[in-house]
């Protein structure tokens, strides 16, 4: 079948479909512009969807679309998913008149659609700053595969063209103004760059402003020094605690076993010194404090 004949068949099939509509019994389906409002900059392109909400057994649709062609342009043809709507009858957009007629139908009863269905996607580009274009749907018809019309309501939308475009996260910057993540208010040009693996200030560099910090760790002879660094978005400390001794039995004024106490394992040794009347006994360390300031202490009895 050639292209012309195929088009005639498709149009005939679709309009048979439309003309045969009688009112269906299901609740009115909300058809709306998503998102309902959007701000874009000149030459910035955004996508909006024409949605049918909670529909049951959708077999086809047709509606007229109008917009302000002095404010925006819409890519033509509009995008209608051919994997869902086998017969795309009309998808052209006229940017001279600011109008379009969009119509499509499913292939057969086995391919009807239910749930939230995207009828069409529109790629809209800002044209003139300071203007707002209504996105208006009219003459909407939804139908099932048996020729019944599905009742519907329409909620239109609008696109505003601004100098900066949409600032979705409220940080004072839009995508057009260099915001590299317009869904996170902490990310924008001029933001403080922190160690998180993210380009916080939108300069195409990551964590470049992180400043290393000197660190210390451990106690006693295990004490060590290091510094922080930013590695793969996480702060890493290079300080490694030294190995402790098995005990602190050496009287050297150091915490050899790194438990916060000094020379606590030193064992006092009895000593003797002198001869004759000068003879004396003592300990190499005081009993109460076995080691004083890391020096061995000899005790002598007091002679009365």
Rosetta blueprint (number, residue, H / E / L):
1 X L
2 X L
3 X H
4 X H
5 X H
6 X H
7 X H
8 X H
9 X H
10 X H
11 X H
12 X H
13 X H
14 X H
15 X H
16 X H
17 X H
18 X H
19 X H
20 X L
21 X L
22 X E
23 X E
24 X L
25 X L
26 X L
27 X L
28 X L
29 X E
30 X E
31 X E
32 X E
33 X E
34 X E
35 X L
36 X L
37 X E
38 X E
39 X E
40 X E
41 X E
42 X E
43 X L
44 X L
45 X E
46 X E
47 X E
48 X E
49 X E
50 X E
51 X E
52 X E
53 X E
54 X E
55 X E
56 X E
57 X E
58 X E
59 X L
60 X E
61 X E
62 X E
63 X E
64 X E
65 X E
66 X E
67 X L
68 X L
69 X L
70 X L
71 X L
72 X E
73 X E
74 X E
75 X L
76 X L
77 X L
78 X L
79 X E
80 X L
81 X L
82 X L
83 X L
84 X L
85 X L
86 X L
87 X E
88 X E
89 X E
90 X E
91 X L
92 X L
93 X E
94 X E
95 X L
96 X L
97 X L
98 X L
99 X E
100 X E
101 X E
102 X E
103 X E
104 X E
105 X E
106 X L
107 X L
108 X L
109 X H
110 X H
111 X H
112 X L
113 X E
114 X E
115 X E
116 X E
117 X E
118 X E
119 X E
120 X E
121 X E
122 X E
123 X E
124 X E
125 X E
126 X E
127 X L
128 X L
129 X L
130 X L
131 X L
132 X E
133 X E
134 X E
135 X E
136 X E
137 X E
138 X E
139 X E
140 X E
141 X E
142 X E
143 X E
144 X L
145 X L
146 X L
147 X L
148 X E
149 X E
150 X E
151 X L
152 X E
153 X E
154 X E
155 X E
156 X L
157 X E
158 X E
159 X E
160 X E
161 X E
162 X E
163 X L
164 X L
165 X L
166 X L
167 X L
168 X L
169 X L
170 X L
171 X L
172 X L
173 X L
174 X L
175 X H
176 X H
177 X H
178 X L
179 X L
180 X L
181 X L
182 X L
183 X L
184 X L
185 X L
186 X L
187 X L
188 X L
189 X L
190 X L
191 X L
192 X L
193 X L
194 X L
195 X L
196 X L
197 X L
198 X L
199 X L
200 X L
201 X L
202 X L
203 X L
204 X L
205 X L
206 X L
207 X L
208 X L
209 X L
210 X L
211 X L
212 X L
213 X L
214 X E
215 X E
216 X E
217 X E
218 X L
219 X L
220 X H
221 X H
222 X H
223 X L
224 X E
225 X E
226 X E
227 X E
228 X E
229 X E
230 X E
231 X E
232 X L
233 X L
234 X E
235 X E
236 X E
237 X E
238 X L
239 X L
240 X L
241 X L
242 X L
243 X L
244 X L
245 X L
246 X L
247 X L
248 X L
249 X L
250 X L
251 X L
252 X L
253 X L
254 X L
255 X L
256 X L
257 X L
258 X L
259 X L
260 X L
261 X L
262 X L
263 X L
264 X L
265 X L
266 X L
267 X L
268 X L
269 X L
270 X E
271 X E
272 X E
273 X E
274 X L
275 X L
276 X H
277 X H
278 X H
279 X L
280 X E
281 X E
282 X E
283 X E
284 X L
285 X L
286 X L
287 X L
288 X L
289 X L
290 X L
291 X L
292 X E
293 X L
294 X L
295 X E
296 X L
297 X L
298 X L
299 X L
300 X L
301 X L
302 X L
303 X L
304 X L
